[in-house]
């Protein structure tokens, strides 16, 4: 099976924390980053709640990045619009 490389070819801010992405296979996603930013406890990530700081993103080498990779996401997560991952829930044996 051949692995396919997916790249972002453009990114446009459509709301305060929303970005529309176009991938090289013509797939489009519009991602709302607000809940990710609000839920983070890390001050370097929470800094992107400042709208002008958030708006300072770019597409480089097929990836969406802020700063010097201070904030970035796996392309596959952006492609699937699943930037937030939650630990699996487990039930204790009785």
C-alpha positions in Angstrom: 0.0 0.0 0.0 1.3 3.4 -1.0 1.2 6.2 1.6 -0.1 9.5 0.3 1.4 12.8 1.3 -1.2 15.5 2.0 -0.2 19.1 1.9 -2.0 22.4 2.6 -1.8 24.7 -0.3 -3.8 27.7 1.1 -5.2 29.0 4.4 -7.6 31.9 4.8 -8.9 33.3 8.1 -12.7 33.3 8.0 -13.5 34.3 11.6 -11.7 35.3 14.8 -10.3 31.7 15.3 -11.5 30.0 12.2 -9.3 29.1 9.2 -10.4 27.6 5.9 -7.8 25.2 4.5 -7.4 23.9 0.9 -5.4 20.7 0.5 -3.6 19.6 -2.6 -6.2 16.9 -3.3 -8.8 19.7 -3.5 -10.3 18.8 0.0 -11.4 21.8 2.0 -11.8 22.1 5.7 -12.9 25.0 7.9 -11.5 24.6 11.4 -12.4 26.5 14.5 -9.4 26.6 16.8 -11.1 28.5 19.6 -12.0 25.5 21.9 -8.4 24.1 21.4 -6.9 27.4 22.5 -9.3 27.9 25.4 -8.8 24.4 26.8 -5.0 24.6 26.7 -3.2 25.3 30.0 0.1 26.1 28.3 0.7 29.8 28.3 2.5 29.7 24.9 -0.6 28.2 23.3 -3.0 30.4 25.2 -1.1 33.4 23.8 -2.8 32.7 20.5 -6.1 33.7 22.0 -4.9 37.3 21.2 -6.6 37.8 17.8 -3.7 39.6 16.2 -1.3 36.8 17.3 -3.6 34.1 16.0 -3.9 35.9 12.7 -0.2 35.7 12.2 -0.2 32.2 10.6 1.3 31.0 7.3 1.5 27.9 5.1 5.0 26.6 4.8 6.2 23.3 3.3 2.5 22.2 3.2 1.9 22.8 6.9 0.0 25.5 8.8 2.3 27.1 11.3 2.6 30.1 13.6 5.9 31.6 14.6 8.9 29.3 14.5 6.6 26.2 14.7 5.5 27.5 18.1 2.0 26.4 17.2 1.4 23.7 14.5 -0.8 20.7 14.0 -0.3 17.4 12.3 -1.6 17.9 8.7 -3.7 14.7 8.9 -5.6 16.1 12.0 -6.3 19.3 10.0 -7.4 17.3 7.0 -9.8 15.3 9.2 -10.8 18.4 11.2 -9.9 16.5 14.4 -7.4 18.9 16.1 -8.6 17.9 19.6 -7.9 14.5 21.0 -9.5 13.2 24.1 -8.2 10.2 26.1 -10.3 7.1 25.7 -12.9 6.6 28.4 -12.4 3.4 30.4 -14.7 1.8 32.9 -13.3 0.1 36.0 -14.1 -3.5 36.5 -16.5 -4.2 39.3 
